[in-house]
């Protein structure tokens, strides 16, 4: 009796179990890791903190200025959601990735929904379970979408790409359910999701360009006035939601695109339309994002979908093609940019499960169970290797030009086990705050009225202006308190003039033994040597680099 009661809800129970396991692993990883978030994650968390602080103090004018006037290169939806989490639970590393746990739940639901809606065979429905597609057809692609190596580690970092992947998947689920905009309620829901997607990250639109052309063509071809009206209404709602932020920030959006072009030059990216540029993201998908074993499954699923279910899978192919093609046309390449195509790849990878209909032979049933078990097991291996890799683990197939990931770590070492070294960032922030307070007391000026200004010259993945600025917020003694330090970037030669405004400087030693040194670091080191009376060493801190320390200098003002 209990078994019959649970069977109609088995897919939901399994999805809930998957969420609990993956979320628990992510929470444990975040609590165990001491490394400061890198540049972008630190920036996104501190933007959220600044929004939450304005809301906590009911500073309506300040919030409006921050939202509408202050230059921002990234849309604010994720920052606002994180700010709401901070207001309830406080600001921390863990709550900083709380939006990722919400995104995980949304992605599991949306991937399962898409797979059911596209590939469930009505003829396979049994009398006992009406309108219930095979459980594996919905649960397995959702599991894959979240367990690919790249998504596994993204889940514990505050990049925008994981929430973007979730909202792209939700929007596609609603687009498919809208049935070429015949269903007004779902059409409006899609428009809202798409508007929110544009407020997550401006690249949201890249994944919908080709699918949108297909859907618009199909709607117009039917000459169904209701569907055309629903389409127009959805477009209007989408534009109105997105315009809230894009209207005042269009210059910022254009500027970030220009910065992307400049970065492509400085990073020696392959020229546009060259072989390396055109195929960068295809290689990234099947190596770094999926890794080879699950990439083989993906290729098999694509072949099956093209032979057996072209009509049902067309929108998934366009989703993949749109994301990869659009980013291939962007000069600066980064494997993170095309992560939102992964759910489409996951669904295509196992669309062949539709062949295993209820009532099939015992042999076919046993084969299905075995295949599902093997794929699910390897998906979990992929996930836990992404979050908890053991030292020395990793296999790759080397070719003259590419490295094909089989069971390895990648992406600049961000997908690492929790590490104990915090790069002394918390101690640096506390030391500057204490030193500033001590100087004020010694000068009999009372507590400082504004936070000390710190110029950060060092610009490494875990020790940089963004991470220091983040911890100057996370280490405040009260909720929604002002930052302990005012951080200024001094990481390029053009920024050296900012030193004149700074109370302190943060640099590193060991430049002669470092693998990479920015030119401005050598310039500032020479400036300090030439002016020993103007720069007084306050403290030094260990960092995990060969014969190197982080040094704080106090600048003596005339």
HELIX and SHEET records of a PDB file:
HELIX    1   1 UNK A    2  UNK A    7  1                                   6    
HELIX    2   2 UNK A   10  UNK A   32  1                                  23    
HELIX    3   3 UNK A   39  UNK A   56  1                                  18    
HELIX    4   4 UNK A   60  UNK A   64  1                                   5    
HELIX    5   5 UNK A   65  UNK A   69  3                                   5    
HELIX    6   6 UNK A   77  UNK A   89  1                                  13    
HELIX    7   7 UNK A   93  UNK A   96  1                                   4    
HELIX    8   8 UNK A   98  UNK A  119  1                                  22    
HELIX    9   9 UNK A  122  UNK A  124  5                                   3    
HELIX   10  10 UNK A  135  UNK A  147  1                                  13    
HELIX   11  11 UNK A  149  UNK A  154  1                                   6    
HELIX   12  12 UNK A  161  UNK A  177  1                                  17    
HELIX   13  13 UNK A  184  UNK A  200  1                                  17    
HELIX   14  14 UNK A  202  UNK A  207  5                                   6    
HELIX   15  15 UNK A  209  UNK A  222  1                                  14    
HELIX   16  16 UNK A  225  UNK A  266  1                                  42    
HELIX   17  17 UNK A  275  UNK A  284  1                                  10    
HELIX   18  18 UNK A  285  UNK A  289  3                                   5    
HELIX   19  19 UNK A  292  UNK A  308  1                                  17    
HELIX   20  20 UNK A  310  UNK A  328  1                                  19    
HELIX   21  21 UNK A  335  UNK A  341  5                                   7    
HELIX   22  22 UNK A  342  UNK A  349  1                                   8    
HELIX   23  23 UNK A  351  UNK A  355  5                                   5    
HELIX   24  24 UNK A  362  UNK A  387  1                                  26    
HELIX   25  25 UNK A  411  UNK A  413  5                                   3    
HELIX   26  26 UNK A  425  UNK A  442  1                                  18    
HELIX   27  27 UNK A  465  UNK A  474  1                                  10    
HELIX   28  28 UNK A  493  UNK A  501  5                                   9    
HELIX   29  29 UNK A  519  UNK A  530  1                                  12    
SHEET    1   A 2 UNK A 396  UNK A 398  0                                        
SHEET    2   A 2 UNK A 403  UNK A 405 -1                                        
SHEET    1   B 5 UNK A 485  UNK A 489  0                                        
SHEET    2   B 5 UNK A 452  UNK A 456  1                                        
SHEET    3   B 5 UNK A 504  UNK A 508  1                                        
SHEET    4   B 5 UNK A 549  UNK A 555 -1                                        
SHEET    5   B 5 UNK A 535  UNK A 542 -1                                        
END                                                                             
